[in-house]
Amino acid sequence: MDKLLTTISDIIGNSGFAEIAKNFLDGGWKTLVMIAISCVLIYLAIVKKYEPLLLLPIAFGMLLANLPLAGLSSDGGGLLSYLYYGVKYGIYPPLIFLGIGVMTDFGPLIANPKSLLLGAAAQFGIFAAFIGARLLGFTPAEAGAIGIIGGADGPTAIYTAGKLAEDLLPSIAVAAYSYMALVPVIQPPIMKALTTKKERAIKMTQLREVSKREKILFPIIVTLLVSLLLPEAATLVGMLMLGNLMRESGVVDRLVKTAQNDMMNIITILLGLSVGSTATAARFLSTKTLGIMLMGIFAFAMGTAGGVLCGKLMCWLTKGKVNPLIGAAGVSAVPMAARVAQKVGREENPDNYLLMHAMGPNVAGVIGSAVAAGIMISMLG
């Protein structure tokens, strides 16, 4: 009986519960806070459906990383530390871009090349947030990583943070995916504040049909132009365009199916778990995290405003042929931002169908965020 009681005592004494209790005042309470935060994020992913495909594995990776004595953080030497090499060496985000390329139709952008300007204008939020982060005391590299949140592109934000500010990776990832999920909440008030009822009701003419030859040449030309001009952007843009070329070529259906289904799902799980495994209390519970959350929503707001204002300028130059709302879709959150533009437009004019027009700046924003990331990495890396 004494031996049994001793064994039970040893098990309890070596448990995570005992570890938290023993070190509660010296930081054990932070472990409980991180576990609570991870549970809140799991709730948001499952119940509120906030970007669940990545937020759920990120949240559970965060839960695992903060289990006392389990050694499952990214630097704990366990399973997740090995999976984290895919983030550390920039492997997972480009593979995600390959899958995105396979699922993206650049036809609306090719049919209306002016959409590229709207996608570029919406990247204003990235550079505005960079300046704001510098004013809050972040280093240039940290500010660059934070600014990319404004591109509304999770893999790009993770890739850039891994290159410029690895310690801020968990906070940046959580901010990026949280705000991406809130695009339908964040964008409409800004869109309505910057446009008139008449502008929001503008009906745009139908886009021309894009030939297969154009769709095949587009990814090749974009890869050459962007990569030669900005080599640091070649990894993300190149993988995005490879995926799109596979889609449009029509000769590699098996690869297309694998890239957009099996590979995409596997990489999404590995990326989410790896990012979550970095979110230990020492990294996440800091004033920097609060600053990142503030700069994240500021970046989204400025990106939306930049796109809408560029849309207003194009509306004026074309004498009312462009609905400024489609500029808000340039923030890249595909296809959510385009759907928001469609929804706001139909509130003013039920016969308004802006979705395909908004998809032009929407996919242009994907390219734009990758280019902006390349600029930040080349300047600050």
C-alpha angles and dihedrals in degrees: 000000000000090000091052092050090048091051092049090047091051092049092050092044092053095044128109090247090060091046092054092046093047094051099030097121093039095057105301089115089061089061090057090049091052092048089051092049091050090051091050090052091049088052092050091049096048105031102028094030093225102174089315097179091071105012092061096055090040091053093047091046087054090051092051093046092057099049105117116246093359093108093214100133120111090262097037097095095241135109096297092051088061093045088051091068086078089064097036093055095038098249106127102050095053090049088052087052089053089057092045090052091054091053097043126096110204090185095106090051093048091047091052109027090179085075087076089070091055091050090050093047091053089060087071086095090065094057094039090054090047090058092044092051091051089053089053090057103261118144118254092257092048091047090051092052092047093048092059088069085078090067088071089223114124100195091048091050091049093046093050094045090051089055100041111022114011094172090061094049098105094047092046092048094049092046093047096050095039093054093041087059089050095053091110088055101039101043108049097063090050093046092050094045092055099043138055126235089251092054093047091052095055113127115214125214120255116274119249120252114264119221124233090242091058091049092051095046094046099072092044094050094044091050092051096045098044097040095048092045097042113016093184089066093051095093097056098033092043094054092044091052094043089057091048093048090052089052097047098040092068093208102094104052093149091055092046092053092047094047096049096041123019099023094041092051094047094048091046091056093046093046094049095048092045094051092045090052090064093058099095121153093255091057102035106037101070141104087255090068091056090049091050092051091050093047090046095060090041089054092051092048094048092046091052091046092048092052094046093047091050087050090053090052091051090047090055094045093050093044095245102323096117123066106220091215092077089066090071089064089067091086088088103235093140122238098344096074091049090052090051090054089050092049096048091046093052091051087068097034119019090199092057116113109184100152099101092041090051092049088068096065089033094063090036086060090058089057091041095053091050090050091047089051089052090051092050094047094047092048100039108020 
